[in-house]
Amino acid sequence: ADPESIYDSFKTGADAQRQVGLTAFHKFEDTKAAMEACTELTEGTVGKSLKKFLKKNVVDAGLTENLAVLDKALGVSINKKLGLEVSVLSDNLKEIMRGIRLHLTELIEGLDEQEVKTMSLGLAHTLSRFKLKFSPDKVDTMIIQAVGLLDDLDKELNNFAMRLREWYGWHFPEMGKIVTENLAYAKVVRLMGLKTRAKDTDLSEVGVPDEIAAEVRSAAETSMGTEITDEDLGNIKTLSERVIELTEYRASLSEYLK
């Protein structure tokens, strides 16, 4: 038979009943069992429930006909697990499967069409959530996004740190050569503020070594930098806080990628 004639043989429910008949049927106990079975089928593996069903109704029943399987990977798995001969992915088989799905409620007694639609929709949603939760593609996407963000943060940090050094450098240019690490520089600016407070500021609070702190205090006494207003200092401190926040966030993002 060709696919077109098979299509004609399944036009109505009565036609379908003349072509195929129900031999065995297994009902899932709940949505969880159905989802587990669907997950196994989509992965092309033979789960416990399917293996038990086929063994009881095909192998032990002594059936010798080829088993029609729509999915190639699943067909290979069934052949390896149970030694059954399978027919996979032919055009005729596709038409037969289509006809069975179309008239399923008429082929299985007691199966309500609306109930099947509701259960199918619920199962589809559950399976989609499961796939999204455990999708390797999702994990790859998260990593790609994080790496991209890390690159963007590096650019922003370099830009902000450079601006901070330039801006505060008008007031205390000598400190740029003494405190070379950007995070430490930003913390010193936020803590100390005006260079005139250098001698009264304990820089060890922000992790600056004693010898570096001594150089900062010494340089502040002879600094050639200009005076700045409170408004200038407020904006500079805001920028220093931004550098600190971005640096800390970058560190946490880098840890996430490990």
ZAMIKE-559156 format. One record per residue (C-alpha): residue in three letters; y, x, z. Coordinates in pm, 1 decimal, always signed. Example, Ala and Ser with C-alpha at 12.3 -4.5 7.8 and 13.67 -1.06 7.14 Angstrom:
<atom><type>ALA</type><v>-450.0</v><u>+1230.0</u><w>+780.0</w></atom>
<atom><type>SER</type><v>-106.0</v><u>+1367.0</u><w>+714.0</w></atom>
END
This chain:
<atom><type>ALA</type><v>+0.0</v><u>+0.0</u><w>+0.0</w></atom>
<atom><type>ASP</type><v>+355.5</v><u>+110.4</u><w>-64.0</w></atom>
<atom><type>PRO</type><v>+646.5</v><u>+76.6</u><w>+184.7</w></atom>
<atom><type>GLU</type><v>+795.8</v><u>-221.5</u><w>-0.8</w></atom>
<atom><type>SER</type><v>+475.1</v><u>-424.4</u><w>+16.9</w></atom>
<atom><type>ILE</type><v>+439.1</v><u>-338.3</u><w>+386.6</w></atom>
<atom><type>TYR</type><v>+797.5</v><u>-457.3</u><w>+438.1</w></atom>
<atom><type>ASP</type><v>+706.3</v><u>-789.9</u><w>+275.5</w></atom>
<atom><type>SER</type><v>+399.4</v><u>-814.1</u><w>+502.8</w></atom>
<atom><type>PHE</type><v>+621.4</v><u>-810.6</u><w>+813.8</w></atom>
<atom><type>LYS</type><v>+894.7</v><u>-1052.0</u><w>+704.6</w></atom>
<atom><type>THR</type><v>+816.5</v><u>-1310.4</u><w>+972.4</w></atom>
<atom><type>GLY</type><v>+645.8</v><u>-1314.1</u><w>+1309.1</w></atom>
<atom><type>ALA</type><v>+352.9</v><u>-1502.3</u><w>+1160.6</w></atom>
<atom><type>ASP</type><v>+321.1</v><u>-1237.0</u><w>+888.5</w></atom>
<atom><type>ALA</type><v>+318.6</v><u>-963.7</u><w>+1152.6</w></atom>
<atom><type>GLN</type><v>+46.2</v><u>-1141.7</u><w>+1352.4</w></atom>
<atom><type>ARG</type><v>-172.5</v><u>-1147.5</u><w>+1042.2</w></atom>
<atom><type>GLN</type><v>-128.3</v><u>-772.3</u><w>+992.7</w></atom>
<atom><type>VAL</type><v>-168.2</v><u>-635.7</u><w>+1346.8</w></atom>
<atom><type>GLY</type><v>-308.3</v><u>-752.9</u><w>+1678.7</w></atom>
<atom><type>LEU</type><v>-262.4</v><u>-642.2</u><w>+2038.1</w></atom>
<atom><type>THR</type><v>-557.4</v><u>-446.5</u><w>+2178.2</w></atom>
<atom><type>ALA</type><v>-408.1</v><u>-294.1</u><w>+2493.9</w></atom>
<atom><type>PHE</type><v>-73.9</v><u>-308.4</u><w>+2673.6</w></atom>
<atom><type>HIS</type><v>+64.6</v><u>-119.7</u><w>+2973.8</w></atom>
<atom><type>LYS</type><v>+366.6</v><u>-251.1</u><w>+3161.0</w></atom>
<atom><type>PHE</type><v>+590.6</v><u>-8.2</u><w>+3350.5</w></atom>
<atom><type>GLU</type><v>+616.8</v><u>-76.2</u><w>+3722.8</w></atom>
<atom><type>ASP</type><v>+992.8</v><u>-17.1</u><w>+3735.2</w></atom>
<atom><type>THR</type><v>+1288.4</v><u>+141.3</u><w>+3553.9</w></atom>
<atom><type>LYS</type><v>+1214.5</v><u>+481.3</u><w>+3706.6</w></atom>
<atom><type>ALA</type><v>+863.9</v><u>+488.5</u><w>+3559.3</w></atom>
<atom><type>ALA</type><v>+998.7</v><u>+372.5</u><w>+3222.6</w></atom>
<atom><type>MET</type><v>+1268.2</v><u>+641.3</u><w>+3224.6</w></atom>
<atom><type>GLU</type><v>+1016.6</v><u>+914.7</u><w>+3308.8</w></atom>
<atom><type>ALA</type><v>+795.8</v><u>+800.8</u><w>+3021.3</w></atom>
<atom><type>CYS</type><v>+1091.8</v><u>+784.3</u><w>+2779.5</w></atom>
<atom><type>THR</type><v>+1206.9</v><u>+1130.8</u><w>+2882.3</w></atom>
<atom><type>GLU</type><v>+858.9</v><u>+1269.3</u><w>+2816.9</w></atom>
<atom><type>LEU</type><v>+842.8</v><u>+1095.2</u><w>+2478.7</w></atom>
<atom><type>THR</type><v>+1183.1</v><u>+1225.6</u><w>+2366.7</w></atom>
<atom><type>GLU</type><v>+1070.3</v><u>+1576.2</u><w>+2462.0</w></atom>
<atom><type>GLY</type><v>+748.5</v><u>+1531.1</u><w>+2265.4</w></atom>
<atom><type>THR</type><v>+521.8</v><u>+1574.3</u><w>+2569.3</w></atom>
<atom><type>VAL</type><v>+225.2</v><u>+1368.0</u><w>+2687.2</w></atom>
<atom><type>GLY</type><v>+286.2</v><u>+1244.5</u><w>+3040.9</w></atom>
<atom><type>LYS</type><v>+26.5</v><u>+1126.5</u><w>+3290.6</w></atom>
<atom><type>SER</type><v>+70.1</v><u>+755.4</u><w>+3218.2</w></atom>
<atom><type>LEU</type><v>+44.8</v><u>+797.6</u><w>+2838.8</w></atom>
<atom><type>LYS</type><v>-253.1</v><u>+1032.2</u><w>+2867.5</w></atom>
<atom><type>LYS</type><v>-434.3</v><u>+788.0</u><w>+3096.2</w></atom>
<atom><type>PHE</type><v>-357.6</v><u>+495.3</u><w>+2863.8</w></atom>
<atom><type>LEU</type><v>-479.7</v><u>+674.4</u><w>+2549.4</w></atom>
<atom><type>LYS</type><v>-791.0</v><u>+807.9</u><w>+2717.8</w></atom>
<atom><type>LYS</type><v>-890.6</v><u>+463.7</u><w>+2843.2</w></atom>
<atom><type>ASN</type><v>-806.7</v><u>+261.0</u><w>+2532.8</w></atom>
<atom><type>VAL</type><v>-875.2</v><u>+508.8</u><w>+2251.9</w></atom>
<atom><type>VAL</type><v>-1097.1</v><u>+798.7</u><w>+2361.4</w></atom>
<atom><type>ASP</type><v>-1326.8</v><u>+612.5</u><w>+2603.2</w></atom>
<atom><type>ALA</type><v>-1326.6</v><u>+306.1</u><w>+2376.1</w></atom>
<atom><type>GLY</type><v>-1477.5</v><u>+521.8</u><w>+2100.8</w></atom>
<atom><type>LEU</type><v>-1211.2</v><u>+443.1</u><w>+1839.8</w></atom>
<atom><type>THR</type><v>-1230.6</v><u>+679.2</u><w>+1542.9</w></atom>
<atom><type>GLU</type><v>-928.9</v><u>+569.4</u><w>+1337.8</w></atom>
<atom><type>ASN</type><v>-624.5</v><u>+795.6</u><w>+1316.3</w></atom>
<atom><type>LEU</type><v>-361.7</v><u>+725.4</u><w>+1579.7</w></atom>
<atom><type>ALA</type><v>-24.3</v><u>+634.5</u><w>+1427.0</w></atom>
<atom><type>VAL</type><v>+256.4</v><u>+834.3</u><w>+1592.1</w></atom>
<atom><type>LEU</type><v>+616.6</v><u>+823.4</u><w>+1473.4</w></atom>
<atom><type>ASP</type><v>+731.2</v><u>+1148.7</u><w>+1637.7</w></atom>
<atom><type>LYS</type><v>+585.2</v><u>+1471.5</u><w>+1496.5</w></atom>
<atom><type>ALA</type><v>+616.1</v><u>+1674.9</u><w>+1819.6</w></atom>
<atom><type>LEU</type><v>+450.0</v><u>+1397.3</u><w>+2018.9</w></atom>
<atom><type>GLY</type><v>+170.9</v><u>+1372.1</u><w>+1761.4</w></atom>
<atom><type>VAL</type><v>+98.6</v><u>+1744.6</u><w>+1794.0</w></atom>
<atom><type>SER</type><v>+92.6</v><u>+1715.2</u><w>+2174.7</w></atom>
<atom><type>ILE</type><v>-149.5</v><u>+1420.4</u><w>+2165.0</w></atom>
<atom><type>ASN</type><v>-378.4</v><u>+1608.7</u><w>+1928.2</w></atom>
<atom><type>LYS</type><v>-382.1</v><u>+1914.7</u><w>+2155.6</w></atom>
<atom><type>LYS</type><v>-424.9</v><u>+1721.3</u><w>+2481.5</w></atom>
<atom><type>LEU</type><v>-680.0</v><u>+1460.7</u><w>+2374.2</w></atom>
<atom><type>GLY</type><v>-820.0</v><u>+1589.1</u><w>+2046.3</w></atom>
<atom><type>LEU</type><v>-721.3</v><u>+1270.9</u><w>+1862.6</w></atom>
<atom><type>GLU</type><v>-648.3</v><u>+1272.8</u><w>+1491.3</w></atom>
<atom><type>VAL</type><v>-296.8</v><u>+1143.5</u><w>+1430.6</w></atom>
<atom><type>SER</type><v>-95.5</v><u>+1018.4</u><w>+1133.7</w></atom>
<atom><type>VAL</type><v>+270.5</v><u>+1114.3</u><w>+1157.4</w></atom>
<atom><type>LEU</type><v>+598.1</v><u>+1026.6</u><w>+983.7</w></atom>
<atom><type>SER</type><v>+478.2</v><u>+873.0</u><w>+656.6</w></atom>
<atom><type>ASP</type><v>+697.8</v><u>+610.5</u><w>+487.7</w></atom>
<atom><type>ASN</type><v>+421.9</v><u>+351.5</u><w>+530.4</w></atom>
<atom><type>LEU</type><v>+398.0</v><u>+428.6</u><w>+901.6</w></atom>
<atom><type>LYS</type><v>+773.6</v><u>+391.4</u><w>+942.9</w></atom>
<atom><type>GLU</type><v>+760.7</v><u>+44.2</u><w>+786.4</w></atom>
<atom><type>ILE</type><v>+469.8</v><u>-61.6</u><w>+1009.4</w></atom>
<atom><type>MET</type><v>+654.0</v><u>+57.5</u><w>+1321.1</w></atom>
<atom><type>ARG</type><v>+970.2</v><u>-120.2</u><w>+1208.6</w></atom>
<atom><type>GLY</type><v>+778.0</v><u>-442.8</u><w>+1159.1</w></atom>
<atom><type>ILE</type><v>+614.4</v><u>-417.9</u><w>+1502.4</w></atom>
<atom><type>ARG</type><v>+949.1</v><u>-354.5</u><w>+1676.3</w></atom>
<atom><type>LEU</type><v>+1110.6</v><u>-641.4</u><w>+1486.5</w></atom>
<atom><type>HIS</type><v>+848.5</v><u>-895.3</u><w>+1596.7</w></atom>
<atom><type>LEU</type><v>+745.7</v><u>-737.9</u><w>+1928.1</w></atom>
<atom><type>THR</type><v>+802.6</v><u>-1051.4</u><w>+2137.9</w></atom>
<atom><type>GLU</type><v>+579.7</v><u>-1254.5</u><w>+1905.6</w></atom>
<atom><type>LEU</type><v>+303.8</v><u>-993.4</u><w>+1908.0</w></atom>
<atom><type>ILE</type><v>+293.2</v><u>-962.1</u><w>+2288.6</w></atom>
<atom><type>GLU</type><v>+239.1</v><u>-1291.4</u><w>+2466.6</w></atom>
<atom><type>GLY</type><v>+474.4</v><u>-1368.8</u><w>+2754.8</w></atom>
<atom><type>LEU</type><v>+741.0</v><u>-1120.7</u><w>+2644.9</w></atom>
<atom><type>ASP</type><v>+1087.6</v><u>-1280.4</u><w>+2642.7</w></atom>
<atom><type>GLU</type><v>+1328.8</v><u>-1153.4</u><w>+2375.5</w></atom>
<atom><type>GLN</type><v>+1639.4</v><u>-1170.6</u><w>+2596.9</w></atom>
<atom><type>GLU</type><v>+1455.8</v><u>-996.3</u><w>+2879.8</w></atom>
<atom><type>VAL</type><v>+1349.4</v><u>-717.8</u><w>+2643.6</w></atom>
<atom><type>LYS</type><v>+1710.3</v><u>-668.6</u><w>+2527.7</w></atom>
<atom><type>THR</type><v>+1836.5</v><u>-654.0</u><w>+2886.5</w></atom>
<atom><type>MET</type><v>+1567.5</v><u>-407.4</u><w>+2994.0</w></atom>
<atom><type>SER</type><v>+1619.4</v><u>-192.3</u><w>+2683.8</w></atom>
<atom><type>LEU</type><v>+1993.4</v><u>-174.1</u><w>+2746.8</w></atom>
<atom><type>GLY</type><v>+1944.6</v><u>-82.2</u><w>+3113.0</w></atom>
<atom><type>LEU</type><v>+1688.2</v><u>+183.1</u><w>+3023.4</w></atom>
<atom><type>ALA</type><v>+1914.0</v><u>+325.9</u><w>+2751.0</w></atom>
<atom><type>HIS</type><v>+2202.6</v><u>+361.7</u><w>+2998.5</w></atom>
<atom><type>THR</type><v>+1979.3</v><u>+525.1</u><w>+3259.3</w></atom>
<atom><type>LEU</type><v>+1832.1</v><u>+766.7</u><w>+3005.3</w></atom>
<atom><type>SER</type><v>+2177.4</v><u>+855.4</u><w>+2869.3</w></atom>
<atom><type>ARG</type><v>+2306.8</v><u>+934.5</u><w>+3219.2</w></atom>
<atom><type>PHE</type><v>+1999.4</v><u>+1147.6</u><w>+3285.9</w></atom>
<atom><type>LYS</type><v>+2040.8</v><u>+1339.7</u><w>+2959.2</w></atom>
<atom><type>LEU</type><v>+2410.6</v><u>+1396.3</u><w>+3024.4</w></atom>
<atom><type>LYS</type><v>+2341.8</v><u>+1519.3</u><w>+3376.3</w></atom>
<atom><type>PHE</type><v>+2077.9</v><u>+1770.9</u><w>+3272.0</w></atom>
<atom><type>SER</type><v>+2187.0</v><u>+1854.0</u><w>+2918.3</w></atom>
<atom><type>PRO</type><v>+2184.2</v><u>+2228.9</u><w>+2841.4</w></atom>
<atom><type>ASP</type><v>+2465.4</v><u>+2159.0</u><w>+2594.1</w></atom>
<atom><type>LYS</type><v>+2674.7</v><u>+2026.0</u><w>+2880.4</w></atom>
<atom><type>VAL</type><v>+2615.2</v><u>+2343.5</u><w>+3080.4</w></atom>
<atom><type>ASP</type><v>+2708.5</v><u>+2556.2</u><w>+2777.6</w></atom>
<atom><type>THR</type><v>+3022.8</v><u>+2348.8</u><w>+2725.9</w></atom>
<atom><type>MET</type><v>+3127.4</v><u>+2393.7</u><w>+3089.3</w></atom>
<atom><type>ILE</type><v>+3081.1</v><u>+2769.9</u><w>+3064.6</w></atom>
<atom><type>ILE</type><v>+3270.0</v><u>+2791.4</u><w>+2734.6</w></atom>
<atom><type>GLN</type><v>+3558.2</v><u>+2590.7</u><w>+2880.8</w></atom>
<atom><type>ALA</type><v>+3567.0</v><u>+2806.5</u><w>+3194.8</w></atom>
<atom><type>VAL</type><v>+3567.4</v><u>+3130.4</u><w>+2993.1</w></atom>
<atom><type>GLY</type><v>+3848.7</v><u>+2995.4</u><w>+2775.7</w></atom>
<atom><type>LEU</type><v>+4046.4</v><u>+2897.7</u><w>+3085.0</w></atom>
<atom><type>LEU</type><v>+3988.6</v><u>+3243.2</u><w>+3232.4</w></atom>
<atom><type>ASP</type><v>+4143.2</v><u>+3401.9</u><w>+2922.6</w></atom>
<atom><type>ASP</type><v>+4440.7</v><u>+3164.2</u><w>+2942.8</w></atom>
<atom><type>LEU</type><v>+4487.5</v><u>+3244.2</u><w>+3311.9</w></atom>
<atom><type>ASP</type><v>+4490.2</v><u>+3618.0</u><w>+3241.2</w></atom>
<atom><type>LYS</type><v>+4767.3</v><u>+3570.2</u><w>+2985.8</w></atom>
<atom><type>GLU</type><v>+4969.9</v><u>+3347.2</u><w>+3219.3</w></atom>
<atom><type>LEU</type><v>+4921.0</v><u>+3581.7</u><w>+3512.8</w></atom>
<atom><type>ASN</type><v>+5031.9</v><u>+3886.1</u><w>+3316.5</w></atom>
<atom><type>ASN</type><v>+5337.9</v><u>+3698.5</u><w>+3194.8</w></atom>
<atom><type>PHE</type><v>+5435.4</v><u>+3565.8</u><w>+3539.6</w></atom>
<atom><type>ALA</type><v>+5370.7</v><u>+3900.2</u><w>+3711.5</w></atom>
<atom><type>MET</type><v>+5587.1</v><u>+4080.0</u><w>+3454.6</w></atom>
<atom><type>ARG</type><v>+5867.7</v><u>+3826.4</u><w>+3501.2</w></atom>
<atom><type>LEU</type><v>+5845.1</v><u>+3861.0</u><w>+3878.8</w></atom>
<atom><type>ARG</type><v>+5873.3</v><u>+4240.5</u><w>+3859.7</w></atom>
<atom><type>GLU</type><v>+6167.0</v><u>+4217.3</u><w>+3620.2</w></atom>
<atom><type>TRP</type><v>+6349.2</v><u>+3954.9</u><w>+3826.6</w></atom>
<atom><type>TYR</type><v>+6294.1</v><u>+4107.6</u><w>+4169.8</w></atom>
<atom><type>GLY</type><v>+6344.7</v><u>+4451.8</u><w>+4014.7</w></atom>
<atom><type>TRP</type><v>+6715.5</v><u>+4380.7</u><w>+3978.6</w></atom>
<atom><type>HIS</type><v>+6729.7</v><u>+4362.0</u><w>+4357.7</w></atom>
<atom><type>PHE</type><v>+6471.0</v><u>+4627.0</u><w>+4453.5</w></atom>
<atom><type>PRO</type><v>+6367.9</v><u>+4827.7</u><w>+4142.9</w></atom>
<atom><type>GLU</type><v>+6202.2</v><u>+5110.1</u><w>+4337.3</w></atom>
<atom><type>MET</type><v>+5929.2</v><u>+4885.5</u><w>+4478.0</w></atom>
<atom><type>GLY</type><v>+5772.6</v><u>+4836.3</u><w>+4134.2</w></atom>
<atom><type>LYS</type><v>+5645.2</v><u>+5195.0</u><w>+4128.0</w></atom>
<atom><type>ILE</type><v>+5529.5</v><u>+5186.1</u><w>+4491.3</w></atom>
<atom><type>VAL</type><v>+5335.6</v><u>+4856.3</u><w>+4491.7</w></atom>
<atom><type>THR</type><v>+5148.2</v><u>+4867.8</u><w>+4161.5</w></atom>
<atom><type>GLU</type><v>+4897.4</v><u>+4583.1</u><w>+4208.7</w></atom>
<atom><type>ASN</type><v>+5040.6</v><u>+4247.4</u><w>+4097.4</w></atom>
<atom><type>LEU</type><v>+4893.2</v><u>+4031.9</u><w>+4375.2</w></atom>
<atom><type>ALA</type><v>+5009.1</v><u>+4272.1</u><w>+4646.3</w></atom>
<atom><type>TYR</type><v>+5354.8</v><u>+4287.4</u><w>+4484.9</w></atom>
<atom><type>ALA</type><v>+5384.2</v><u>+3907.2</u><w>+4486.1</w></atom>
<atom><type>LYS</type><v>+5272.1</v><u>+3886.7</u><w>+4850.5</w></atom>
<atom><type>VAL</type><v>+5526.1</v><u>+4150.2</u><w>+4957.6</w></atom>
<atom><type>VAL</type><v>+5807.0</v><u>+3965.6</u><w>+4777.3</w></atom>
<atom><type>ARG</type><v>+5710.4</v><u>+3635.0</u><w>+4941.0</w></atom>
<atom><type>LEU</type><v>+5683.4</v><u>+3787.8</u><w>+5288.2</w></atom>
<atom><type>MET</type><v>+5977.4</v><u>+4028.1</u><w>+5285.0</w></atom>
<atom><type>GLY</type><v>+6233.4</v><u>+3855.0</u><w>+5067.2</w></atom>
<atom><type>LEU</type><v>+6550.0</v><u>+4064.1</u><w>+5070.5</w></atom>
<atom><type>LYS</type><v>+6503.6</v><u>+4441.6</u><w>+5074.8</w></atom>
<atom><type>THR</type><v>+6722.7</v><u>+4461.2</u><w>+5385.3</w></atom>
<atom><type>ARG</type><v>+6433.7</v><u>+4301.7</u><w>+5578.1</w></atom>
<atom><type>ALA</type><v>+6190.9</v><u>+4580.3</u><w>+5481.8</w></atom>
<atom><type>LYS</type><v>+6227.4</v><u>+4771.0</u><w>+5808.8</w></atom>
<atom><type>ASP</type><v>+6154.1</v><u>+4457.1</u><w>+6015.2</w></atom>
<atom><type>THR</type><v>+5863.9</v><u>+4325.5</u><w>+5801.7</w></atom>
<atom><type>ASP</type><v>+5501.7</v><u>+4399.4</u><w>+5890.4</w></atom>
<atom><type>LEU</type><v>+5346.6</v><u>+4442.7</u><w>+5546.3</w></atom>
<atom><type>SER</type><v>+4999.4</v><u>+4486.3</u><w>+5695.7</w></atom>
<atom><type>GLU</type><v>+4997.7</v><u>+4104.6</u><w>+5720.9</w></atom>
<atom><type>VAL</type><v>+4945.3</v><u>+4092.9</u><w>+5343.8</w></atom>
<atom><type>GLY</type><v>+4701.2</v><u>+4384.9</u><w>+5331.7</w></atom>
<atom><type>VAL</type><v>+4943.9</v><u>+4662.9</u><w>+5236.7</w></atom>
<atom><type>PRO</type><v>+4827.0</v><u>+5005.8</u><w>+5367.9</w></atom>
<atom><type>ASP</type><v>+5054.2</v><u>+5177.7</u><w>+5622.4</w></atom>
<atom><type>GLU</type><v>+5146.7</v><u>+5465.3</u><w>+5389.7</w></atom>
<atom><type>ILE</type><v>+5254.3</v><u>+5223.7</u><w>+5113.8</w></atom>
<atom><type>ALA</type><v>+5450.4</v><u>+5015.1</u><w>+5365.5</w></atom>
<atom><type>ALA</type><v>+5629.1</v><u>+5329.4</u><w>+5484.7</w></atom>
<atom><type>GLU</type><v>+5727.4</v><u>+5413.8</u><w>+5125.3</w></atom>
<atom><type>VAL</type><v>+5863.4</v><u>+5061.1</u><w>+5075.2</w></atom>
<atom><type>ARG</type><v>+6076.9</v><u>+5084.0</u><w>+5390.3</w></atom>
<atom><type>SER</type><v>+6206.0</v><u>+5427.3</u><w>+5293.7</w></atom>
<atom><type>ALA</type><v>+6290.4</v><u>+5318.9</u><w>+4937.7</w></atom>
<atom><type>ALA</type><v>+6466.2</v><u>+5004.2</u><w>+5062.8</w></atom>
<atom><type>GLU</type><v>+6713.0</v><u>+5213.4</u><w>+5263.4</w></atom>
<atom><type>THR</type><v>+6833.5</v><u>+5404.2</u><w>+4956.1</w></atom>
<atom><type>SER</type><v>+6770.4</v><u>+5137.4</u><w>+4690.1</w></atom>
<atom><type>MET</type><v>+7012.9</v><u>+5119.7</u><w>+4397.1</w></atom>
<atom><type>GLY</type><v>+6935.6</v><u>+4750.7</u><w>+4330.4</w></atom>
<atom><type>THR</type><v>+7197.4</v><u>+4475.4</u><w>+4319.0</w></atom>
<atom><type>GLU</type><v>+7253.9</v><u>+4203.3</u><w>+4574.9</w></atom>
<atom><type>ILE</type><v>+7111.0</v><u>+3856.2</u><w>+4504.5</w></atom>
<atom><type>THR</type><v>+7197.5</v><u>+3509.2</u><w>+4634.7</w></atom>
<atom><type>ASP</type><v>+6978.0</v><u>+3284.5</u><w>+4848.3</w></atom>
<atom><type>GLU</type><v>+6925.7</v><u>+3064.4</u><w>+4542.9</w></atom>
<atom><type>ASP</type><v>+6808.4</v><u>+3365.6</u><w>+4341.7</w></atom>
<atom><type>LEU</type><v>+6570.0</v><u>+3462.9</u><w>+4619.7</w></atom>
<atom><type>GLY</type><v>+6434.8</v><u>+3107.6</u><w>+4645.0</w></atom>
<atom><type>ASN</type><v>+6344.7</v><u>+3103.6</u><w>+4276.1</w></atom>
<atom><type>ILE</type><v>+6192.1</v><u>+3451.1</u><w>+4294.8</w></atom>
<atom><type>LYS</type><v>+5977.4</v><u>+3347.8</u><w>+4592.4</w></atom>
<atom><type>THR</type><v>+5862.2</v><u>+3036.1</u><w>+4405.8</w></atom>
<atom><type>LEU</type><v>+5750.8</v><u>+3257.9</u><w>+4118.1</w></atom>
<atom><type>SER</type><v>+5571.8</v><u>+3493.6</u><w>+4358.7</w></atom>
<atom><type>GLU</type><v>+5383.1</v><u>+3197.1</u><w>+4508.1</w></atom>
<atom><type>ARG</type><v>+5280.6</v><u>+3092.0</u><w>+4158.3</w></atom>
<atom><type>VAL</type><v>+5140.5</v><u>+3439.3</u><w>+4089.2</w></atom>
<atom><type>ILE</type><v>+4944.7</v><u>+3430.3</u><w>+4416.7</w></atom>
<atom><type>GLU</type><v>+4803.7</v><u>+3080.7</u><w>+4350.5</w></atom>
<atom><type>LEU</type><v>+4696.4</v><u>+3165.8</u><w>+3995.2</w></atom>
<atom><type>THR</type><v>+4536.5</v><u>+3491.8</u><w>+4107.0</w></atom>
<atom><type>GLU</type><v>+4335.5</v><u>+3314.7</u><w>+4376.7</w></atom>
<atom><type>TYR</type><v>+4231.1</v><u>+3040.6</u><w>+4134.3</w></atom>
<atom><type>ARG</type><v>+4127.8</v><u>+3303.0</u><w>+3879.2</w></atom>
<atom><type>ALA</type><v>+3908.8</v><u>+3468.4</u><w>+4143.0</w></atom>
<atom><type>SER</type><v>+3734.7</v><u>+3138.4</u><w>+4225.9</w></atom>
<atom><type>LEU</type><v>+3683.0</v><u>+3062.3</u><w>+3855.1</w></atom>
<atom><type>SER</type><v>+3537.1</v><u>+3407.8</u><w>+3799.4</w></atom>
<atom><type>GLU</type><v>+3298.5</v><u>+3348.3</u><w>+4090.7</w></atom>
<atom><type>TYR</type><v>+3194.5</v><u>+3016.0</u><w>+3933.8</w></atom>
<atom><type>LEU</type><v>+3093.5</v><u>+3197.4</u><w>+3613.7</w></atom>
<atom><type>LYS</type><v>+2867.7</v><u>+3447.8</u><w>+3792.0</w></atom>
END
